[in-house]
Amino acid sequence: MSIEVNGNRVAHDAPLLRIEHGNPDDIEIAALLAVLLATATTPKSSPAPAPAVWLRPRRHSVYVTATSWRSAA
């Protein structure tokens, strides 16, 4: 199986980038940096912050009439 990279057929098992020992010159370092930056992904949008707990109380207040204190006893 092969894939196409920039118009060239590359074997699926062949690495797209090979780093060898030695002293790289400026052009080789620039090429490595370009490959690394091209493959780097930007983080997706951050998740939405959780809603504030104090905005949604667990118990809603009930309408209290002027004489409701009588029925509480």
LUMLO-112756 format. One line per field, with one value per residue (C-alpha): residue in three letters; x, y, z. Coordinates in nm, 2 decimals. Layout:
! residues N
tido: (ALA	...)
x: (X	...)
y: (Y	...)
z: (Z	...)
! end
This chain:
! residues 73
tido: (MET	SER	ILE	GLU	VAL	ASN	GLY	ASN	ARG	VAL	ALA	HIS	ASP	ALA	PRO	LEU	LEU	ARG	ILE	GLU	HIS	GLY	ASN	PRO	ASP	ASP	ILE	GLU	ILE	ALA	ALA	LEU	LEU	ALA	VAL	LEU	LEU	ALA	THR	ALA	THR	THR	PRO	LYS	SER	SER	PRO	ALA	PRO	ALA	PRO	ALA	VAL	TRP	LEU	ARG	PRO	ARG	ARG	HIS	SER	VAL	TYR	VAL	THR	ALA	THR	SER	TRP	ARG	SER	ALA	ALA)
x: (0.00	0.13	0.02	0.07	0.26	0.31	0.25	0.50	0.41	0.55	0.53	0.29	0.56	0.83	0.89	0.82	1.10	1.44	1.69	2.05	2.35	2.58	2.61	2.31	2.36	2.12	1.91	1.86	1.76	1.51	1.36	1.32	1.16	0.93	0.81	0.76	0.56	0.35	0.25	0.19	-0.18	-0.34	-0.56	-0.93	-1.14	-1.14	-1.44	-1.71	-1.68	-1.92	-2.22	-2.19	-2.35	-2.48	-2.69	-2.90	-3.00	-3.12	-3.45	-3.64	-3.81	-4.18	-4.41	-4.47	-4.79	-4.82	-5.00	-4.81	-4.63	-4.96	-4.97	-4.62	-4.70)
y: (0.00	0.35	0.70	1.02	1.31	1.63	1.44	1.17	0.81	0.69	0.34	0.33	0.17	0.42	0.70	1.05	1.19	1.04	1.19	1.08	1.14	1.42	1.80	1.95	2.27	2.57	2.44	2.10	2.26	2.49	2.19	2.00	2.30	2.35	1.98	2.00	2.33	2.19	1.88	2.07	2.11	2.40	2.32	2.32	2.59	2.57	2.41	2.64	2.73	2.56	2.77	2.94	2.73	3.04	3.13	2.81	2.75	2.40	2.51	2.79	3.03	3.00	3.29	3.40	3.58	3.83	3.58	3.27	3.27	3.16	2.84	2.75	2.68)
z: (0.00	-0.07	-0.01	-0.20	-0.04	-0.24	-0.56	-0.48	-0.41	-0.07	0.07	0.37	0.60	0.49	0.74	0.61	0.81	0.89	1.13	1.10	1.32	1.22	1.22	1.04	0.86	0.87	0.57	0.73	1.07	0.88	0.70	1.03	1.19	0.89	0.92	1.29	1.26	0.98	1.17	1.50	1.57	1.74	2.04	1.98	2.14	2.51	2.67	2.79	3.16	3.39	3.49	3.83	4.10	4.28	3.98	4.01	4.37	4.46	4.60	4.45	4.68	4.71	4.69	5.05	5.14	5.42	5.64	5.56	5.89	6.05	5.86	5.95	6.31)
! end
